[in-house]
Amino acid sequence: MAVRKSYRRLSFLTDIRGIKNAVGEMKGKGHPKQPQLNTQYIPAPGAAVLNEQWFRDTITEKIEKHPLNAMEYPFAGERIFDKPLVSFVRGDDPIFLQYKKIIGPHHLAPQEWMSWQAGNNGVPAPLAGDLSVVSFVMPITERTRQENAAMAEWPSERWAHTRLLGEIFSQAMVREIVACLMGRGVLAVAPDVTPMMRKQRYPGVGWASPWSHRHIAYAAGLGTFGMHDFLITEKGAAHRCGSFIVNLRLRPDRSRPENIHANCLQHNGVKCLECAAQCPVKAIDEKGHDKETCYQRVSKSLAYCNKHYHIFIYGCGLCSVGVPCSAGIPVKK
């Protein structure tokens, strides 16, 4: 009990990583310097081929073995994420132009991000057709899902750790992969850790970012959207998505459904709305997800997480746990 009371007290001031993470998310500041492209790289004999399998293996291995994919006190050593899903989408896929209309003109296409990185390195910007986006989904562990499902008002402690430490791990992982690629002469960029990745309010949209990992995952065929706006994948809706862009032609290996709600029971005529029942502020109903009501609730969780868990983070996720789509695609009965 003594440790619990003294652990990271006054986290509004002392949880430096949480504060830096918030500044990075809202202002695009505080990220490590971008790696430089090695334009003189010459592959060594027997060097690994940077193909689809290399990306799957690299991301999977990092999630299995990376020291940052771990909780801290009082859950020290527990994993944050389980084995990922990985897929690809071409940089010139027409869906990115559609996103300019569906999400908004603020949502940047892969070529726009890569043009920024090319400018940093004094090289010509690649054509959209020469780019690929690597998308991955990291499922949240069963223990964390169960703990959060038992909550009625606010996120559980493991869920709060997952929101903060999971984001720190995800960003560290993609930075490492991008640095590896740049060192091997392949232009790459992770939108998450650039100055352009800032959350702000957009007219008619509300709070949003210029790059949506969930929409990239849909584009890559990894899942479809539910009533709660989470992506329902074969590993469920309780997860974290990530993505980065590479100057390689990788082959998309999954087809995406034209129905963006194909995996959601309610959207397909099966009465469910269990995600709505989980929401403490009724931000979900038959009409869909009220993002503003949801945002207002999530923003208040910052004080709760600081007071009870001594961690500078916000979160909720109650609508993604304890529901039929939490750990997989629900079966229509």
LINJOFEN-V563982 format. One record per pair of residues at least 4 apart in sequence whose C-alpha atoms are under 8 Angstrom apart, sorted by the first residue. I is the first residue (numbers start at 1). J is the second residue. D is the distance in Angstrom with one decimal. If there is no record, write none. Layout:
[[I,J,D] [I,J,D]]
This chain:
[[1,5,6.3] [2,6,6.3] [3,7,5.7] [5,9,7.4] [7,310,7.0] [8,14,6.5] [8,15,6.8] [8,310,5.7] [8,311,7.6] [9,14,7.1] [9,310,6.2] [10,14,6.1] [10,306,7.6] [10,310,7.1] [11,15,4.8] [11,306,5.9] [11,310,5.3] [11,311,5.8] [11,312,6.0] [12,19,7.7] [12,306,6.6] [12,311,7.9] [12,312,6.2] [15,19,6.3] [15,310,7.9] [15,311,6.3] [15,312,6.0] [16,20,6.1] [17,21,6.0] [18,22,6.3] [18,164,6.7] [18,311,7.0] [18,312,4.8] [18,313,6.2] [19,23,6.3] [19,312,6.3] [20,24,6.1] [20,30,6.7] [21,25,6.2] [21,164,7.8] [21,168,7.5] [22,26,6.1] [22,313,7.8] [23,27,5.4] [23,28,6.8] [23,29,6.2] [23,30,7.2] [24,28,4.4] [24,29,4.7] [24,30,5.8] [24,31,6.7] [24,193,7.8] [24,198,7.5] [25,29,7.9] [25,197,7.0] [25,198,5.7] [25,199,6.4] [26,197,8.0] [26,198,5.0] [26,199,4.9] [26,200,7.1] [27,195,7.4] [27,197,7.7] [27,198,5.2] [27,199,7.2] [28,193,7.4] [28,194,6.3] [28,195,4.2] [28,196,6.1] [28,197,5.4] [28,198,5.1] [29,194,8.0] [29,195,5.9] [31,193,5.8] [31,194,7.0] [31,195,7.8] [32,193,7.8] [34,194,8.0] [35,178,7.7] [35,179,5.5] [35,182,6.7] [35,183,8.0] [36,121,6.5] [36,179,7.9] [36,182,6.4] [36,183,7.4] [37,121,6.4] [37,182,4.6] [37,183,6.1] [37,184,7.9] [37,185,5.9] [37,186,7.1] [37,187,6.4] [38,182,6.0] [38,183,5.1] [38,184,6.4] [38,185,4.8] [38,186,7.9] [39,185,5.5] [40,185,7.2] [41,183,7.3] [41,184,5.8] [41,185,5.5] [42,184,7.8] [43,47,6.2] [43,184,7.5] [48,54,7.7] [49,54,7.0] [50,54,5.6] [50,55,7.2] [51,55,6.7] [51,250,6.7] [52,56,6.4] [52,250,6.1] [52,251,7.1] [53,57,6.0] [54,58,5.9] [55,59,6.0] [55,134,7.9] [56,60,6.0] [56,86,5.9] [56,87,8.0] [57,61,5.9] [58,62,6.2] [59,63,6.3] [59,84,7.7] [59,86,7.9] [59,173,8.0] [60,64,6.2] [60,83,6.3] [60,84,6.2] [61,65,5.9] [61,66,7.7] [62,66,4.9] [62,173,7.1] [63,69,6.4] [63,81,7.0] [63,82,7.2] [63,83,6.8] [63,84,7.5] [64,69,7.8] [64,82,7.5] [64,83,7.0] [65,69,7.6] [68,165,7.6] [68,168,7.8] [68,169,5.3] [69,79,5.8] [69,80,5.5] [69,81,6.8] [69,165,7.7] [69,166,6.8] [69,169,5.9] [70,76,7.0] [70,77,5.5] [70,78,5.4] [70,79,4.5] [70,80,5.4] [70,165,7.7] [71,75,5.6] [71,76,5.1] [71,77,5.8] [71,78,5.3] [71,79,6.2] [71,80,6.2] [71,158,7.9] [71,161,6.5] [71,162,7.5] [71,165,7.1] [72,76,4.2] [72,77,6.8] [72,78,7.9] [72,161,7.7] [75,158,7.7] [79,141,7.3] [80,140,6.3] [80,141,6.3] [80,162,6.0] [80,166,6.4] [81,138,5.7] [81,139,5.5] [81,140,4.8] [81,141,5.6] [81,166,7.7] [81,239,7.9] [82,138,6.3] [82,139,5.4] [82,140,6.3] [82,141,5.9] [83,138,6.7] [83,139,7.0] [84,136,6.5] [84,137,5.4] [84,138,4.6] [84,139,6.4] [85,136,5.4] [85,137,5.1] [85,138,6.8] [85,222,7.4] [86,134,7.3] [86,135,5.8] [86,136,4.4] [86,137,6.6] [86,222,7.8] [87,134,6.1] [87,135,5.4] [87,136,6.4] [87,217,7.8] [87,220,5.7] [87,221,7.3] [87,222,7.0] [87,252,6.7] [87,253,6.7] [87,254,7.0] [88,132,6.7] [88,133,5.6] [88,134,4.8] [88,135,5.8] [88,220,5.2] [88,250,6.8] [88,251,6.7] [88,252,4.8] [88,253,6.9] [88,254,7.9] [89,93,7.0] [89,132,5.7] [89,133,5.3] [89,134,6.9] [89,135,7.8] [89,219,6.6] [89,220,5.0] [89,250,7.7] [89,251,7.5] [89,252,5.3] [90,129,6.9] [90,131,6.2] [90,132,4.5] [90,133,6.3] [90,249,7.3] [90,250,7.1] [90,251,7.5] [90,252,7.0] [91,109,7.9] [91,110,5.8] [91,111,6.9] [91,128,5.0] [91,129,5.7] [91,130,7.0] [91,131,4.6] [91,132,4.7] [91,133,6.3] [92,96,7.5] [92,128,4.9] [92,129,5.0] [92,131,7.4] [94,98,6.6] [95,99,6.1] [95,219,7.0] [96,100,6.7] [96,109,5.7] [96,110,7.9] [97,101,7.2] [97,109,7.4] [98,102,6.0] [99,103,5.1] [99,104,6.6] [99,105,7.8] [99,107,6.9] [100,104,4.7] [100,105,4.5] [100,106,7.1] [100,107,5.9] [100,108,7.6] [101,105,6.4] [103,107,6.6] [103,205,7.6] [104,205,7.7] [106,209,7.8] [106,210,5.4] [107,209,7.1] [107,210,4.2] [107,211,5.6] [107,212,7.7] [108,112,6.0] [108,113,6.9] [108,210,5.6] [108,211,6.3] [109,113,6.8] [110,114,6.2] [110,128,7.2] [110,131,7.5] [110,132,8.0] [110,133,7.3] [110,245,6.6] [111,115,5.9] [111,125,7.9] [111,126,7.4] [111,127,7.0] [111,128,5.3] [111,131,7.5] [112,116,6.5] [113,117,6.6] [113,189,7.2] [113,191,7.0] [114,118,6.0] [114,125,6.7] [114,126,7.4] [114,187,7.9] [114,188,7.1] [114,189,6.5] [114,245,7.3] [115,119,6.1] [115,124,7.9] [115,125,4.9] [115,126,7.3] [116,120,6.4] [117,121,6.6] [117,187,7.6] [117,188,7.4] [117,189,6.5] [118,122,6.1] [118,123,5.2] [118,124,6.1] [118,125,5.3] [118,126,7.9] [118,187,7.3] [119,123,6.3] [119,124,7.4] [119,125,7.3] [126,130,6.4] [126,131,7.3] [126,247,7.1] [127,131,7.0] [129,249,7.7] [130,247,6.0] [130,248,6.0] [130,249,5.6] [131,245,7.0] [131,246,5.7] [131,247,4.6] [131,248,5.4] [131,249,5.8] [132,245,5.9] [132,246,5.5] [132,247,6.5] [132,248,5.9] [132,249,5.8] [132,250,5.9] [133,216,8.0] [133,243,6.7] [133,244,5.7] [133,245,4.4] [133,246,6.3] [134,243,5.4] [134,244,5.5] [134,245,6.2] [134,246,7.5] [135,213,7.6] [135,216,6.6] [135,217,5.6] [135,220,6.7] [135,241,7.5] [135,242,5.9] [135,243,4.3] [135,244,6.9] [136,217,6.9] [136,241,5.8] [136,242,5.4] [136,243,6.1] [137,217,7.5] [137,222,7.8] [137,239,6.5] [137,240,5.8] [137,241,4.5] [137,242,6.5] [138,239,5.4] [138,240,5.2] [138,241,6.2] [139,235,6.4] [139,236,7.5] [139,238,6.2] [139,239,4.2] [139,240,6.5] [140,144,6.7] [140,145,6.8] [140,162,7.8] [140,238,5.8] [140,239,4.9] [140,240,7.3] [141,145,6.4] [142,146,6.0] [143,147,6.2] [144,148,6.1] [144,158,5.6] [144,159,6.0] [145,149,6.1] [145,159,7.7] [145,238,7.2] [145,321,5.8] [145,322,7.6] [145,326,8.0] [146,150,6.4] [146,321,7.3] [146,322,7.2] [147,151,7.1] [147,156,6.3] [147,158,7.3] [147,159,7.9] [148,155,6.0] [148,156,4.9] [148,158,7.6] [148,159,6.3] [148,317,7.7] [148,318,6.5] [148,321,6.8] [149,318,6.3] [149,321,5.1] [149,322,5.0] [151,155,6.6] [151,156,6.4] [151,318,7.5] [152,278,7.5] [152,280,6.8] [152,318,7.8] [153,280,5.7] [154,301,6.7] [154,304,7.6] [154,316,6.1] [154,318,7.9] [155,159,6.0] [155,160,6.4] [155,301,7.7] [155,305,7.9] [155,315,6.2] [155,316,4.7] [155,317,7.0] [155,318,7.0] [156,160,6.3] [157,161,6.3] [157,305,7.7] [157,309,6.2] [158,162,6.1] [159,163,6.2] [159,315,7.7] [159,316,7.8] [160,164,6.4] [160,305,7.0] [160,309,7.9] [160,311,7.6] [160,313,6.7] [160,314,7.0] [160,315,6.4] [161,165,5.5] [161,166,7.1] [161,311,7.7] [162,166,4.7] [162,167,7.4] [163,167,6.1] [163,313,7.1] [163,314,7.5] [163,315,6.6] [164,168,6.3] [164,312,7.9] [164,313,6.1] [165,169,6.0] [166,170,6.0] [166,240,8.0] [167,171,6.2] [168,172,6.1] [169,173,6.0] [170,174,6.4] [170,242,7.1] [171,175,6.1] [171,192,6.8] [171,193,6.9] [172,176,6.2] [173,177,6.4] [174,178,6.0] [174,190,6.5] [174,243,7.8] [174,244,7.1] [175,179,6.0] [175,190,6.9] [175,193,7.7] [176,180,6.2] [177,181,6.3] [178,182,6.1] [178,188,5.6] [178,189,6.2] [178,190,7.0] [179,183,6.0] [180,184,6.4] [181,185,6.4] [181,186,5.1] [181,187,6.9] [181,188,6.6] [182,186,4.9] [182,187,5.5] [182,188,6.4] [186,246,7.2] [186,247,6.1] [186,248,7.6] [187,246,6.1] [187,247,5.4] [188,244,7.4] [188,245,5.6] [188,246,4.3] [188,247,6.1] [189,244,5.9] [189,245,5.4] [189,246,6.7] [190,194,7.1] [190,243,7.0] [190,244,4.5] [190,245,6.3] [191,196,7.5] [191,197,6.2] [191,211,7.0] [191,243,8.0] [191,244,6.6] [192,197,5.8] [193,197,6.9] [196,210,7.6] [197,209,6.5] [197,210,6.3] [197,211,7.3] [198,209,5.9] [198,210,7.2] [199,207,6.4] [199,208,5.4] [199,209,4.7] [199,210,7.6] [200,206,7.7] [200,207,5.2] [200,208,5.8] [200,209,6.7] [201,205,7.1] [201,206,4.7] [201,207,4.3] [201,208,6.3] [202,206,5.2] [202,207,6.4] [202,208,6.9] [206,291,7.5] [206,292,7.0] [212,216,6.3] [213,217,6.1] [213,241,5.5] [213,242,5.4] [213,243,6.1] [214,218,6.3] [214,230,7.6] [214,231,6.3] [214,241,6.1] [214,242,7.9] [215,219,6.1] [216,220,6.2] [216,243,7.3] [217,221,6.4] [217,222,5.3] [217,223,6.8] [217,241,7.1] [217,243,8.0] [218,222,5.5] [218,223,5.3] [218,224,5.9] [218,231,7.5] [218,256,6.8] [218,260,7.9] [219,256,6.5] [220,252,7.0] [220,254,6.6] [220,255,7.4] [220,256,6.7] [221,254,5.1] [221,255,5.2] [221,256,4.1] [221,257,7.3] [222,233,5.9] [222,234,7.8] [222,254,7.4] [222,256,7.4] [223,231,5.7] [223,232,5.3] [223,233,4.3] [223,234,7.2] [223,256,7.5] [223,263,7.4] [224,231,5.2] [224,232,5.4] [224,233,6.8] [224,257,7.7] [224,259,7.8] [224,260,5.1] [224,261,5.2] [224,262,6.1] [224,263,5.9] [224,264,7.7] [225,229,5.4] [225,230,5.7] [225,231,4.5] [225,232,5.8] [225,260,5.9] [225,261,5.0] [225,262,7.7] [225,263,7.2] [225,264,7.0] [226,230,5.8] [226,231,6.3] [226,232,6.3] [226,261,5.9] [226,263,7.2] [226,264,5.0] [226,267,7.5] [227,264,7.2] [227,266,7.3] [227,267,7.2] [227,273,7.6] [227,275,7.5] [227,284,7.1] [227,288,5.4] [227,289,6.3] [228,275,6.6] [228,276,7.7] [228,284,6.6] [228,288,7.1] [228,289,5.6] [228,319,6.6] [228,320,7.5] [229,289,6.8] [230,237,5.9] [230,238,8.0] [230,320,7.3] [231,236,7.9] [231,237,5.5] [232,236,5.2] [232,237,4.5] [232,263,6.2] [232,264,7.3] [232,325,6.5] [232,326,7.9] [232,328,7.2] [232,329,6.5] [233,237,6.1] [233,263,7.8] [233,328,6.2] [233,329,6.2] [234,327,7.6] [234,328,4.7] [234,329,5.4] [235,326,8.0] [235,327,5.2] [235,328,4.5] [235,329,7.3] [236,325,5.3] [236,326,4.7] [236,327,3.8] [236,328,3.7] [236,329,6.0] [237,320,5.7] [237,321,7.9] [237,325,6.0] [237,326,5.0] [237,327,6.5] [237,328,7.2] [238,317,7.7] [238,320,5.5] [238,321,6.5] [238,326,5.6] [238,327,6.7] [257,262,6.8] [261,267,6.2] [261,268,7.6] [262,267,7.6] [262,268,7.1] [263,329,6.0] [263,330,7.1] [264,268,6.4] [264,325,7.7] [264,329,7.8] [264,330,7.4] [265,269,6.6] [265,270,5.0] [265,271,6.9] [265,272,6.3] [265,330,7.0] [265,332,6.7] [266,270,5.1] [266,271,5.4] [266,272,5.3] [266,273,6.3] [270,332,7.1] [273,277,6.6] [273,285,7.2] [273,286,7.5] [274,278,6.4] [274,319,7.8] [274,323,5.8] [274,324,7.7] [275,279,6.6] [275,284,7.4] [275,318,7.8] [275,319,4.4] [275,320,6.6] [275,321,8.0] [275,323,6.2] [276,282,6.4] [276,283,7.2] [276,284,4.8] [276,285,5.9] [276,319,6.7] [277,282,7.6] [277,319,7.8] [278,318,5.9] [278,319,5.1] [278,322,7.9] [279,283,6.5] [279,284,7.0] [279,318,6.3] [279,319,5.7] [281,293,7.4] [281,294,7.5] [281,297,7.3] [283,289,5.8] [283,290,5.0] [283,291,7.3] [283,293,5.7] [283,294,5.7] [284,288,5.5] [284,289,4.6] [284,290,6.2] [285,289,6.8] [290,294,6.2] [291,295,5.9] [292,296,6.2] [293,297,6.4] [294,298,6.2] [295,299,6.0] [296,300,6.6] [297,301,6.7] [298,302,7.4] [298,314,6.2] [298,315,5.5] [298,316,6.1] [299,314,6.3] [299,315,7.7] [300,304,7.1] [300,314,7.6] [301,305,6.0] [301,313,7.9] [301,314,5.1] [301,315,6.2] [301,316,7.4] [302,306,6.2] [302,312,6.7] [302,313,5.5] [302,314,4.3] [302,315,7.4] [303,307,6.1] [303,314,7.9] [304,308,6.0] [304,309,7.8] [305,309,5.1] [305,310,6.4] [305,311,5.9] [305,312,6.8] [305,313,6.5] [305,314,6.7] [306,310,4.4] [306,311,5.0] [306,312,5.6] [306,313,7.3] [317,321,7.0] [318,322,7.9] [319,323,7.3] [320,325,7.3] [320,326,5.5] [321,325,7.9] [321,326,5.0] [322,326,6.4] [324,328,7.6] [324,329,7.7] [324,330,5.4] [325,329,5.4] [325,330,5.2]]
